């Protein structure tokens, strides 16, 4: 998984009724775009995250095409 500052990480809900969690990458702490990432949640909280297989990266250019 490779992400850059400004990308969105979408962590898909793992059980019925659990919504997807969308965060914004504010800092790439790994080398060459690799995890871990410092992310910001919609409510302003920040955390360090090493995404698993239930997560996808959405780049800004991907969002413009939707």
CHARMM-style PDB file with segment names, atoms N, HN, CA, C and O in Angstrom:
ATOM      1  N   UNK     1       0.850  -1.172   0.000  1.00  0.00      PROA
ATOM      2  CA  UNK     1       0.000   0.000   0.000  1.00  0.00      PROA
ATOM      3  C   UNK     1       0.894   1.234   0.000  1.00  0.00      PROA
ATOM      4  O   UNK     1       1.842   1.326   0.779  1.00  0.00      PROA
ATOM      5  N   UNK     2       0.582   2.178  -0.881  1.00  0.00      PROA
ATOM      6  HN  UNK     2      -0.188   2.102  -1.514  1.00  0.00      PROA
ATOM      7  CA  UNK     2       1.332   3.425  -0.967  1.00  0.00      PROA
ATOM      8  C   UNK     2       0.344   4.579  -0.914  1.00  0.00      PROA
ATOM      9  O   UNK     2      -0.670   4.575  -1.613  1.00  0.00      PROA
ATOM     10  N   UNK     3       0.646   5.568  -0.080  1.00  0.00      PROA
ATOM     11  HN  UNK     3       1.470   5.572   0.487  1.00  0.00      PROA
ATOM     12  CA  UNK     3      -0.209   6.747   0.040  1.00  0.00      PROA
ATOM     13  C   UNK     3       0.672   7.983   0.133  1.00  0.00      PROA
ATOM     14  O   UNK     3       1.858   7.901   0.453  1.00  0.00      PROA
ATOM     15  N   UNK     4       0.069   9.124  -0.151  1.00  0.00      PROA
ATOM     16  HN  UNK     4      -0.894   9.191  -0.411  1.00  0.00      PROA
ATOM     17  CA  UNK     4       0.739  10.414  -0.061  1.00  0.00      PROA
ATOM     18  C   UNK     4      -0.112  11.344   0.786  1.00  0.00      PROA
ATOM     19  O   UNK     4      -1.298  11.099   1.007  1.00  0.00      PROA
ATOM     20  N   UNK     5       0.512  12.413   1.254  1.00  0.00      PROA
ATOM     21  HN  UNK     5       1.475  12.612   1.075  1.00  0.00      PROA
ATOM     22  CA  UNK     5      -0.223  13.420   2.009  1.00  0.00      PROA
ATOM     23  C   UNK     5      -1.402  13.901   1.164  1.00  0.00      PROA
ATOM     24  O   UNK     5      -1.243  14.208  -0.018  1.00  0.00      PROA
ATOM     25  N   UNK     6      -2.587  13.965   1.779  1.00  0.00      PROA
ATOM     26  HN  UNK     6      -2.716  13.716   2.739  1.00  0.00      PROA
ATOM     27  CA  UNK     6      -3.787  14.400   1.074  1.00  0.00      PROA
ATOM     28  C   UNK     6      -4.653  13.264   0.562  1.00  0.00      PROA
ATOM     29  O   UNK     6      -5.823  13.471   0.240  1.00  0.00      PROA
ATOM     30  N   UNK     7      -4.087  12.060   0.483  1.00  0.00      PROA
ATOM     31  HN  UNK     7      -3.137  11.892   0.745  1.00  0.00      PROA
ATOM     32  CA  UNK     7      -4.887  10.896   0.080  1.00  0.00      PROA
ATOM     33  C   UNK     7      -5.882  10.557   1.182  1.00  0.00      PROA
ATOM     34  O   UNK     7      -5.709  10.958   2.333  1.00  0.00      PROA
ATOM     35  N   UNK     8      -6.904   9.831   0.826  1.00  0.00      PROA
ATOM     36  HN  UNK     8      -7.045   9.506  -0.109  1.00  0.00      PROA
ATOM     37  CA  UNK     8      -7.887   9.346   1.791  1.00  0.00      PROA
ATOM     38  C   UNK     8      -7.699   7.840   1.956  1.00  0.00      PROA
ATOM     39  O   UNK     8      -7.469   7.120   0.985  1.00  0.00      PROA
ATOM     40  N   UNK     9      -7.801   7.381   3.194  1.00  0.00      PROA
ATOM     41  HN  UNK     9      -7.989   7.966   3.983  1.00  0.00      PROA
ATOM     42  CA  UNK     9      -7.806   5.953   3.484  1.00  0.00      PROA
ATOM     43  C   UNK     9      -9.229   5.576   3.837  1.00  0.00      PROA
ATOM     44  O   UNK     9      -9.840   6.186   4.714  1.00  0.00      PROA
ATOM     45  N   UNK    10      -9.755   4.580   3.162  1.00  0.00      PROA
ATOM     46  HN  UNK    10      -9.259   4.084   2.449  1.00  0.00      PROA
ATOM     47  CA  UNK    10     -11.110   4.097   3.417  1.00  0.00      PROA
ATOM     48  C   UNK    10     -10.987   2.709   4.031  1.00  0.00      PROA
ATOM     49  O   UNK    10     -10.566   1.755   3.376  1.00  0.00      PROA
ATOM     50  N   UNK    11     -11.368   2.617   5.310  1.00  0.00      PROA
ATOM     51  HN  UNK    11     -11.710   3.392   5.842  1.00  0.00      PROA
ATOM     52  CA  UNK    11     -11.355   1.326   5.995  1.00  0.00      PROA
ATOM     53  C   UNK    11     -12.783   0.809   5.980  1.00  0.00      PROA
ATOM     54  O   UNK    11     -13.669   1.387   6.610  1.00  0.00      PROA
ATOM     55  N   UNK    12     -12.998  -0.273   5.265  1.00  0.00      PROA
ATOM     56  HN  UNK    12     -12.278  -0.743   4.753  1.00  0.00      PROA
ATOM     57  CA  UNK    12     -14.341  -0.813   5.094  1.00  0.00      PROA
ATOM     58  C   UNK    12     -14.820  -1.499   6.365  1.00  0.00      PROA
ATOM     59  O   UNK    12     -14.049  -2.153   7.068  1.00  0.00      PROA
ATOM     60  N   UNK    13     -16.123  -1.335   6.649  1.00  0.00      PROA
ATOM     61  HN  UNK    13     -16.750  -0.804   6.078  1.00  0.00      PROA
ATOM     62  CA  UNK    13     -16.726  -2.002   7.795  1.00  0.00      PROA
ATOM     63  C   UNK    13     -16.587  -3.509   7.667  1.00  0.00      PROA
ATOM     64  O   UNK    13     -16.736  -4.066   6.579  1.00  0.00      PROA
ATOM     65  N   UNK    14     -16.301  -4.163   8.781  1.00  0.00      PROA
ATOM     66  HN  UNK    14     -16.180  -3.711   9.665  1.00  0.00      PROA
ATOM     67  CA  UNK    14     -16.048  -5.608   8.745  1.00  0.00      PROA
ATOM     68  C   UNK    14     -17.263  -6.441   9.126  1.00  0.00      PROA
ATOM     69  O   UNK    14     -17.282  -7.650   8.898  1.00  0.00      PROA
ATOM     70  N   UNK    15     -18.270  -5.808   9.700  1.00  0.00      PROA
ATOM     71  HN  UNK    15     -18.254  -4.826   9.885  1.00  0.00      PROA
ATOM     72  CA  UNK    15     -19.480  -6.535  10.094  1.00  0.00      PROA
ATOM     73  C   UNK    15     -20.699  -5.759   9.615  1.00  0.00      PROA
ATOM     74  O   UNK    15     -20.613  -4.562   9.342  1.00  0.00      PROA
ATOM     75  N   UNK    16     -21.816  -6.433   9.516  1.00  0.00      PROA
ATOM     76  HN  UNK    16     -21.887  -7.405   9.738  1.00  0.00      PROA
ATOM     77  CA  UNK    16     -23.059  -5.798   9.081  1.00  0.00      PROA
ATOM     78  C   UNK    16     -23.383  -4.643  10.028  1.00  0.00      PROA
ATOM     79  O   UNK    16     -23.344  -4.802  11.249  1.00  0.00      PROA
ATOM     80  N   UNK    17     -23.700  -3.490   9.460  1.00  0.00      PROA
ATOM     81  HN  UNK    17     -23.731  -3.362   8.469  1.00  0.00      PROA
ATOM     82  CA  UNK    17     -24.059  -2.322  10.249  1.00  0.00      PROA
ATOM     83  C   UNK    17     -22.886  -1.415  10.582  1.00  0.00      PROA
ATOM     84  O   UNK    17     -23.095  -0.295  11.047  1.00  0.00      PROA
ATOM     85  N   UNK    18     -21.665  -1.866  10.358  1.00  0.00      PROA
ATOM     86  HN  UNK    18     -21.495  -2.776   9.980  1.00  0.00      PROA
ATOM     87  CA  UNK    18     -20.492  -1.033  10.621  1.00  0.00      PROA
ATOM     88  C   UNK    18     -20.182  -0.239   9.355  1.00  0.00      PROA
ATOM     89  O   UNK    18     -19.987  -0.818   8.286  1.00  0.00      PROA
ATOM     90  N   UNK    19     -20.136   1.074   9.476  1.00  0.00      PROA
ATOM     91  HN  UNK    19     -20.294   1.545  10.344  1.00  0.00      PROA
ATOM     92  CA  UNK    19     -19.903   1.941   8.327  1.00  0.00      PROA
ATOM     93  C   UNK    19     -18.420   2.024   7.986  1.00  0.00      PROA
ATOM     94  O   UNK    19     -17.559   1.752   8.823  1.00  0.00      PROA
ATOM     95  N   UNK    20     -18.139   2.403   6.746  1.00  0.00      PROA
ATOM     96  HN  UNK    20     -18.838   2.624   6.066  1.00  0.00      PROA
ATOM     97  CA  UNK    20     -16.758   2.639   6.338  1.00  0.00      PROA
ATOM     98  C   UNK    20     -16.210   3.832   7.108  1.00  0.00      PROA
ATOM     99  O   UNK    20     -16.942   4.776   7.406  1.00  0.00      PROA
ATOM    100  N   UNK    21     -14.928   3.787   7.427  1.00  0.00      PROA
ATOM    101  HN  UNK    21     -14.334   3.020   7.185  1.00  0.00      PROA
ATOM    102  CA  UNK    21     -14.247   4.876   8.124  1.00  0.00      PROA
ATOM    103  C   UNK    21     -13.322   5.545   7.123  1.00  0.00      PROA
ATOM    104  O   UNK    21     -12.466   4.884   6.535  1.00  0.00      PROA
ATOM    105  N   UNK    22     -13.483   6.855   6.919  1.00  0.00      PROA
ATOM    106  HN  UNK    22     -14.178   7.392   7.396  1.00  0.00      PROA
ATOM    107  CA  UNK    22     -12.655   7.587   5.962  1.00  0.00      PROA
ATOM    108  C   UNK    22     -11.767   8.557   6.728  1.00  0.00      PROA
ATOM    109  O   UNK    22     -12.250   9.345   7.541  1.00  0.00      PROA
ATOM    110  N   UNK    23     -10.459   8.493   6.461  1.00  0.00      PROA
ATOM    111  HN  UNK    23     -10.066   7.853   5.801  1.00  0.00      PROA
ATOM    112  CA  UNK    23      -9.505   9.398   7.093  1.00  0.00      PROA
ATOM    113  C   UNK    23      -8.647  10.038   6.009  1.00  0.00      PROA
ATOM    114  O   UNK    23      -8.554   9.526   4.893  1.00  0.00      PROA
ATOM    115  N   UNK    24      -8.019  11.163   6.347  1.00  0.00      PROA
ATOM    116  HN  UNK    24      -8.095  11.579   7.253  1.00  0.00      PROA
ATOM    117  CA  UNK    24      -7.116  11.848   5.421  1.00  0.00      PROA
ATOM    118  C   UNK    24      -5.683  11.667   5.902  1.00  0.00      PROA
ATOM    119  O   UNK    24      -5.398  11.839   7.087  1.00  0.00      PROA
ATOM    120  N   UNK    25      -4.789  11.324   4.994  1.00  0.00      PROA
ATOM    121  HN  UNK    25      -5.021  11.185   4.031  1.00  0.00      PROA
ATOM    122  CA  UNK    25      -3.374  11.185   5.336  1.00  0.00      PROA
ATOM    123  C   UNK    25      -2.785  12.583   5.504  1.00  0.00      PROA
ATOM    124  O   UNK    25      -2.815  13.389   4.574  1.00  0.00      PROA
ATOM    125  N   UNK    26      -2.246  12.871   6.699  1.00  0.00      PROA
ATOM    126  HN  UNK    26      -2.221  12.216   7.454  1.00  0.00      PROA
ATOM    127  CA  UNK    26      -1.618  14.169   6.942  1.00  0.00      PROA
ATOM    128  C   UNK    26      -0.096  14.060   7.000  1.00  0.00      PROA
ATOM    129  O   UNK    26       0.607  15.065   6.895  1.00  0.00      PROA
ATOM    130  N   UNK    27       0.418  12.820   7.169  1.00  0.00      PROA
ATOM    131  HN  UNK    27      -0.153  12.003   7.254  1.00  0.00      PROA
ATOM    132  CA  UNK    27       1.867  12.607   7.179  1.00  0.00      PROA
ATOM    133  C   UNK    27       2.158  11.147   6.840  1.00  0.00      PROA
ATOM    134  O   UNK    27       1.524  10.235   7.371  1.00  0.00      PROA
ATOM    135  N   UNK    28       3.118  10.944   5.955  1.00  0.00      PROA
ATOM    136  HN  UNK    28       3.633  11.684   5.524  1.00  0.00      PROA
ATOM    137  CA  UNK    28       3.591   9.592   5.643  1.00  0.00      PROA
ATOM    138  C   UNK    28       4.834   9.372   6.495  1.00  0.00      PROA
ATOM    139  O   UNK    28       5.841  10.057   6.318  1.00  0.00      PROA
ATOM    140  N   UNK    29       4.765   8.419   7.414  1.00  0.00      PROA
ATOM    141  HN  UNK    29       3.947   7.862   7.558  1.00  0.00      PROA
ATOM    142  CA  UNK    29       5.864   8.189   8.349  1.00  0.00      PROA
ATOM    143  C   UNK    29       6.802   7.075   7.886  1.00  0.00      PROA
ATOM    144  O   UNK    29       7.921   6.957   8.385  1.00  0.00      PROA
ATOM    145  N   UNK    30       6.348   6.261   6.935  1.00  0.00      PROA
ATOM    146  HN  UNK    30       5.439   6.357   6.530  1.00  0.00      PROA
ATOM    147  CA  UNK    30       7.184   5.200   6.380  1.00  0.00      PROA
ATOM    148  C   UNK    30       7.986   5.723   5.201  1.00  0.00      PROA
ATOM    149  O   UNK    30       7.868   6.888   4.822  1.00  0.00      PROA
ATOM    150  N   UNK    31       8.794   4.860   4.633  1.00  0.00      PROA
ATOM    151  HN  UNK    31       8.890   3.914   4.941  1.00  0.00      PROA
ATOM    152  CA  UNK    31       9.616   5.245   3.489  1.00  0.00      PROA
ATOM    153  C   UNK    31       8.867   4.992   2.187  1.00  0.00      PROA
ATOM    154  O   UNK    31       8.153   3.998   2.054  1.00  0.00      PROA
ATOM    155  N   UNK    32       9.034   5.894   1.235  1.00  0.00      PROA
ATOM    156  HN  UNK    32       9.614   6.701   1.344  1.00  0.00      PROA
ATOM    157  CA  UNK    32       8.495   5.755  -0.123  1.00  0.00      PROA
ATOM    158  C   UNK    32       6.991   5.515  -0.158  1.00  0.00      PROA
ATOM    159  O   UNK    32       6.509   4.715  -0.960  1.00  0.00      PROA
ATOM    160  N   UNK    33       6.248   6.201   0.707  1.00  0.00      PROA
ATOM    161  HN  UNK    33       6.640   6.850   1.359  1.00  0.00      PROA
ATOM    162  CA  UNK    33       4.791   6.103   0.692  1.00  0.00      PROA
ATOM    163  C   UNK    33       4.214   4.929   1.449  1.00  0.00      PROA
ATOM    164  O   UNK    33       3.003   4.709   1.425  1.00  0.00      PROA
ATOM    165  N   UNK    34       5.065   4.169   2.123  1.00  0.00      PROA
ATOM    166  HN  UNK    34       6.049   4.347   2.142  1.00  0.00      PROA
ATOM    167  CA  UNK    34       4.602   3.011   2.887  1.00  0.00      PROA
ATOM    168  C   UNK    34       4.142   3.412   4.287  1.00  0.00      PROA
ATOM    169  O   UNK    34       4.546   4.458   4.795  1.00  0.00      PROA
ATOM    170  N   UNK    35       3.293   2.581   4.918  1.00  0.00      PROA
ATOM    171  HN  UNK    35       2.964   1.731   4.506  1.00  0.00      PROA
ATOM    172  CA  UNK    35       2.842   2.847   6.288  1.00  0.00      PROA
ATOM    173  C   UNK    35       4.022   2.844   7.255  1.00  0.00      PROA
ATOM    174  O   UNK    35       5.087   2.310   6.944  1.00  0.00      PROA
ATOM    175  N   UNK    36       3.827   3.439   8.424  1.00  0.00      PROA
ATOM    176  HN  UNK    36       2.962   3.873   8.677  1.00  0.00      PROA
ATOM    177  CA  UNK    36       2.576   3.964   8.973  1.00  0.00      PROA
ATOM    178  C   UNK    36       2.285   5.375   8.472  1.00  0.00      PROA
ATOM    179  O   UNK    36       3.154   6.070   7.944  1.00  0.00      PROA
ATOM    180  N   UNK    37       1.019   5.768   8.661  1.00  0.00      PROA
ATOM    181  HN  UNK    37       0.313   5.204   9.089  1.00  0.00      PROA
ATOM    182  CA  UNK    37       0.545   7.093   8.272  1.00  0.00      PROA
ATOM    183  C   UNK    37      -0.072   7.789   9.479  1.00  0.00      PROA
ATOM    184  O   UNK    37      -0.733   7.158  10.304  1.00  0.00      PROA
ATOM    185  N   UNK    38       0.156   9.106   9.571  1.00  0.00      PROA
ATOM    186  HN  UNK    38       0.694   9.618   8.901  1.00  0.00      PROA
ATOM    187  CA  UNK    38      -0.613   9.906  10.530  1.00  0.00      PROA
ATOM    188  C   UNK    38      -1.853  10.342   9.768  1.00  0.00      PROA
ATOM    189  O   UNK    38      -1.749  10.927   8.691  1.00  0.00      PROA
ATOM    190  N   UNK    39      -3.032  10.058  10.325  1.00  0.00      PROA
ATOM    191  HN  UNK    39      -3.116   9.582  11.201  1.00  0.00      PROA
ATOM    192  CA  UNK    39      -4.291  10.346   9.640  1.00  0.00      PROA
ATOM    193  C   UNK    39      -5.171  11.240  10.500  1.00  0.00      PROA
ATOM    194  O   UNK    39      -5.035  11.282  11.722  1.00  0.00      PROA
ATOM    195  N   UNK    40      -6.078  11.956   9.835  1.00  0.00      PROA
ATOM    196  HN  UNK    40      -6.188  11.921   8.841  1.00  0.00      PROA
ATOM    197  CA  UNK    40      -7.045  12.819  10.522  1.00  0.00      PROA
ATOM    198  C   UNK    40      -8.446  12.317  10.215  1.00  0.00      PROA
ATOM    199  O   UNK    40      -8.811  12.113   9.057  1.00  0.00      PROA
ATOM    200  N   UNK    41      -9.224  12.121  11.271  1.00  0.00      PROA
ATOM    201  HN  UNK    41      -8.928  12.286  12.212  1.00  0.00      PROA
ATOM    202  CA  UNK    41     -10.619  11.711  11.144  1.00  0.00      PROA
ATOM    203  C   UNK    41     -11.486  12.943  10.887  1.00  0.00      PROA
ATOM    204  O   UNK    41     -11.027  14.071  11.068  1.00  0.00      PROA
ATOM    205  N   UNK    42     -12.718  12.738  10.471  1.00  0.00      PROA
ATOM    206  HN  UNK    42     -13.090  11.821  10.324  1.00  0.00      PROA
ATOM    207  CA  UNK    42     -13.644  13.832  10.151  1.00  0.00      PROA
ATOM    208  C   UNK    42     -13.885  14.747  11.349  1.00  0.00      PROA
ATOM    209  O   UNK    42     -14.143  15.938  11.173  1.00  0.00      PROA
ATOM    210  N   UNK    43     -13.805  14.205  12.567  1.00  0.00      PROA
ATOM    211  HN  UNK    43     -13.596  13.237  12.710  1.00  0.00      PROA
ATOM    212  CA  UNK    43     -14.052  15.022  13.759  1.00  0.00      PROA
ATOM    213  C   UNK    43     -12.802  15.753  14.246  1.00  0.00      PROA
ATOM    214  O   UNK    43     -12.842  16.413  15.284  1.00  0.00      PROA
ATOM    215  N   UNK    44     -11.683  15.645  13.506  1.00  0.00      PROA
ATOM    216  HN  UNK    44     -11.650  15.109  12.663  1.00  0.00      PROA
ATOM    217  CA  UNK    44     -10.463  16.364  13.850  1.00  0.00      PROA
ATOM    218  C   UNK    44      -9.438  15.552  14.630  1.00  0.00      PROA
ATOM    219  O   UNK    44      -8.290  15.976  14.763  1.00  0.00      PROA
ATOM    220  N   UNK    45      -9.832  14.397  15.144  1.00  0.00      PROA
ATOM    221  HN  UNK    45     -10.764  14.052  15.036  1.00  0.00      PROA
ATOM    222  CA  UNK    45      -8.865  13.554  15.863  1.00  0.00      PROA
ATOM    223  C   UNK    45      -7.791  13.080  14.898  1.00  0.00      PROA
ATOM    224  O   UNK    45      -8.039  12.923  13.702  1.00  0.00      PROA
ATOM    225  N   UNK    46      -6.588  12.853  15.430  1.00  0.00      PROA
ATOM    226  HN  UNK    46      -6.387  12.980  16.401  1.00  0.00      PROA
ATOM    227  CA  UNK    46      -5.505  12.303  14.625  1.00  0.00      PROA
ATOM    228  C   UNK    46      -4.998  11.023  15.273  1.00  0.00      PROA
ATOM    229  O   UNK    46      -5.082  10.855  16.489  1.00  0.00      PROA
ATOM    230  N   UNK    47      -4.471  10.122  14.449  1.00  0.00      PROA
ATOM    231  HN  UNK    47      -4.403  10.258  13.461  1.00  0.00      PROA
ATOM    232  CA  UNK    47      -3.933   8.852  14.934  1.00  0.00      PROA
ATOM    233  C   UNK    47      -2.868   8.373  13.963  1.00  0.00      PROA
ATOM    234  O   UNK    47      -2.804   8.820  12.817  1.00  0.00      PROA
ATOM    235  N   UNK    48      -2.033   7.455  14.440  1.00  0.00      PROA
ATOM    236  HN  UNK    48      -2.085   7.092  15.370  1.00  0.00      PROA
ATOM    237  CA  UNK    48      -1.063   6.782  13.582  1.00  0.00      PROA
ATOM    238  C   UNK    48      -1.682   5.454  13.178  1.00  0.00      PROA
ATOM    239  O   UNK    48      -2.192   4.715  14.019  1.00  0.00      PROA
ATOM    240  N   UNK    49      -1.633   5.154  11.872  1.00  0.00      PROA
ATOM    241  HN  UNK    49      -1.219   5.755  11.189  1.00  0.00      PROA
ATOM    242  CA  UNK    49      -2.341   3.990  11.350  1.00  0.00      PROA
ATOM    243  C   UNK    49      -1.449   3.203  10.395  1.00  0.00      PROA
ATOM    244  O   UNK    49      -0.775   3.774   9.537  1.00  0.00      PROA
ATOM    245  N   UNK    50      -1.460   1.886  10.561  1.00  0.00      PROA
ATOM    246  HN  UNK    50      -2.007   1.423  11.257  1.00  0.00      PROA
ATOM    247  CA  UNK    50      -0.851   0.966   9.593  1.00  0.00      PROA
ATOM    248  C   UNK    50      -1.991   0.140   9.025  1.00  0.00      PROA
ATOM    249  O   UNK    50      -2.356  -0.882   9.606  1.00  0.00      PROA
ATOM    250  N   UNK    51      -2.564   0.560   7.900  1.00  0.00      PROA
ATOM    251  HN  UNK    51      -2.267   1.390   7.428  1.00  0.00      PROA
ATOM    252  CA  UNK    51      -3.773  -0.063   7.374  1.00  0.00      PROA
ATOM    253  C   UNK    51      -3.596  -1.539   7.028  1.00  0.00      PROA
ATOM    254  O   UNK    51      -2.524  -1.987   6.623  1.00  0.00      PROA
ATOM    255  N   UNK    52      -4.683  -2.267   7.203  1.00  0.00      PROA
ATOM    256  HN  UNK    52      -5.554  -1.903   7.533  1.00  0.00      PROA
ATOM    257  CA  UNK    52      -4.712  -3.684   6.872  1.00  0.00      PROA
ATOM    258  C   UNK    52      -5.355  -3.926   5.518  1.00  0.00      PROA
ATOM    259  O   UNK    52      -5.566  -2.985   4.754  1.00  0.00      PROA
ATOM    260  N   UNK    53      -5.670  -5.184   5.215  1.00  0.00      PROA
ATOM    261  HN  UNK    53      -5.499  -5.948   5.837  1.00  0.00      PROA
ATOM    262  CA  UNK    53      -6.217  -5.539   3.903  1.00  0.00      PROA
ATOM    263  C   UNK    53      -7.640  -5.039   3.664  1.00  0.00      PROA
ATOM    264  O   UNK    53      -8.121  -5.077   2.532  1.00  0.00      PROA
ATOM    265  N   UNK    54      -8.320  -4.572   4.713  1.00  0.00      PROA
ATOM    266  HN  UNK    54      -7.929  -4.541   5.633  1.00  0.00      PROA
ATOM    267  CA  UNK    54      -9.682  -4.059   4.563  1.00  0.00      PROA
ATOM    268  C   UNK    54      -9.692  -2.566   4.253  1.00  0.00      PROA
ATOM    269  O   UNK    54     -10.736  -1.921   4.351  1.00  0.00      PROA
ATOM    270  N   UNK    55      -8.551  -2.019   3.885  1.00  0.00      PROA
ATOM    271  HN  UNK    55      -7.703  -2.543   3.805  1.00  0.00      PROA
ATOM    272  CA  UNK    55      -8.408  -0.579   3.665  1.00  0.00      PROA
ATOM    273  C   UNK    55      -7.984  -0.325   2.222  1.00  0.00      PROA
ATOM    274  O   UNK    55      -7.241  -1.113   1.638  1.00  0.00      PROA
ATOM    275  N   UNK    56      -8.459   0.779   1.652  1.00  0.00      PROA
ATOM    276  HN  UNK    56      -9.063   1.420   2.126  1.00  0.00      PROA
ATOM    277  CA  UNK    56      -8.030   1.169   0.305  1.00  0.00      PROA
ATOM    278  C   UNK    56      -7.622   2.631   0.306  1.00  0.00      PROA
ATOM    279  O   UNK    56      -8.103   3.422   1.118  1.00  0.00      PROA
ATOM    280  N   UNK    57      -6.729   2.982  -0.610  1.00  0.00      PROA
ATOM    281  HN  UNK    57      -6.337   2.340  -1.269  1.00  0.00      PROA
ATOM    282  CA  UNK    57      -6.256   4.357  -0.760  1.00  0.00      PROA
ATOM    283  C   UNK    57      -7.027   5.001  -1.896  1.00  0.00      PROA
ATOM    284  O   UNK    57      -7.169   4.427  -2.976  1.00  0.00      PROA
ATOM    285  N   UNK    58      -7.523   6.199  -1.639  1.00  0.00      PROA
ATOM    286  HN  UNK    58      -7.408   6.666  -0.762  1.00  0.00      PROA
ATOM    287  CA  UNK    58      -8.157   6.995  -2.701  1.00  0.00      PROA
ATOM    288  C   UNK    58      -7.329   8.257  -2.885  1.00  0.00      PROA
ATOM    289  O   UNK    58      -7.196   9.074  -1.974  1.00  0.00      PROA
ATOM    290  N   UNK    59      -6.780   8.395  -4.079  1.00  0.00      PROA
ATOM    291  HN  UNK    59      -6.889   7.731  -4.819  1.00  0.00      PROA
ATOM    292  CA  UNK    59      -5.952   9.547  -4.405  1.00  0.00      PROA
ATOM    293  C   UNK    59      -6.857  10.701  -4.841  1.00  0.00      PROA
ATOM    294  O   UNK    59      -7.964  10.458  -5.321  1.00  0.00      PROA
ATOM    295  N   UNK    60      -6.409  11.961  -4.685  1.00  0.00      PROA
ATOM    296  HN  UNK    60      -5.510  12.158  -4.295  1.00  0.00      PROA
ATOM    297  CA  UNK    60      -7.252  13.102  -5.089  1.00  0.00      PROA
ATOM    298  C   UNK    60      -7.738  13.011  -6.530  1.00  0.00      PROA
ATOM    299  O   UNK    60      -8.878  13.381  -6.811  1.00  0.00      PROA
ATOM    300  N   UNK    61      -6.904  12.527  -7.454  1.00  0.00      PROA
ATOM    301  HN  UNK    61      -5.978  12.226  -7.226  1.00  0.00      PROA
ATOM    302  CA  UNK    61      -7.340  12.425  -8.857  1.00  0.00      PROA
ATOM    303  C   UNK    61      -8.436  11.381  -9.027  1.00  0.00      PROA
ATOM    304  O   UNK    61      -9.258  11.500  -9.937  1.00  0.00      PROA
ATOM    305  N   UNK    62      -8.467  10.354  -8.168  1.00  0.00      PROA
ATOM    306  HN  UNK    62      -7.799  10.258  -7.430  1.00  0.00      PROA
ATOM    307  CA  UNK    62      -9.548   9.363  -8.202  1.00  0.00      PROA
ATOM    308  C   UNK    62     -10.875   9.999  -7.803  1.00  0.00      PROA
ATOM    309  O   UNK    62     -11.917   9.668  -8.367  1.00  0.00      PROA
ATOM    310  N   UNK    63     -10.840  10.910  -6.832  1.00  0.00      PROA
ATOM    311  HN  UNK    63      -9.993  11.179  -6.374  1.00  0.00      PROA
ATOM    312  CA  UNK    63     -12.069  11.555  -6.350  1.00  0.00      PROA
ATOM    313  C   UNK    63     -12.651  12.498  -7.397  1.00  0.00      PROA
ATOM    314  O   UNK    63     -13.870  12.656  -7.464  1.00  0.00      PROA
ATOM    315  N   UNK    64     -11.812  13.128  -8.214  1.00  0.00      PROA
ATOM    316  HN  UNK    64     -10.821  13.000  -8.160  1.00  0.00      PROA
ATOM    317  CA  UNK    64     -12.308  14.052  -9.243  1.00  0.00      PROA
ATOM    318  C   UNK    64     -13.093  13.322 -10.321  1.00  0.00      PROA
ATOM    319  O   UNK    64     -13.978  13.912 -10.941  1.00  0.00      PROA
ATOM    320  N   UNK    65     -12.786  12.048 -10.559  1.00  0.00      PROA
ATOM    321  HN  UNK    65     -12.067  11.569 -10.056  1.00  0.00      PROA
ATOM    322  CA  UNK    65     -13.453  11.285 -11.611  1.00  0.00      PROA
ATOM    323  C   UNK    65     -14.820  10.775 -11.175  1.00  0.00      PROA
ATOM    324  O   UNK    65     -15.603  10.336 -12.018  1.00  0.00      PROA
ATOM    325  N   UNK    66     -15.127  10.821  -9.891  1.00  0.00      PROA
ATOM    326  HN  UNK    66     -14.491  11.177  -9.206  1.00  0.00      PROA
ATOM    327  CA  UNK    66     -16.406  10.282  -9.399  1.00  0.00      PROA
ATOM    328  C   UNK    66     -17.523  11.270  -9.563  1.00  0.00      PROA
ATOM    329  OT1 UNK    66     -18.663  10.979  -9.202  1.00  0.00      PROA
TER     330      UNK     66
END
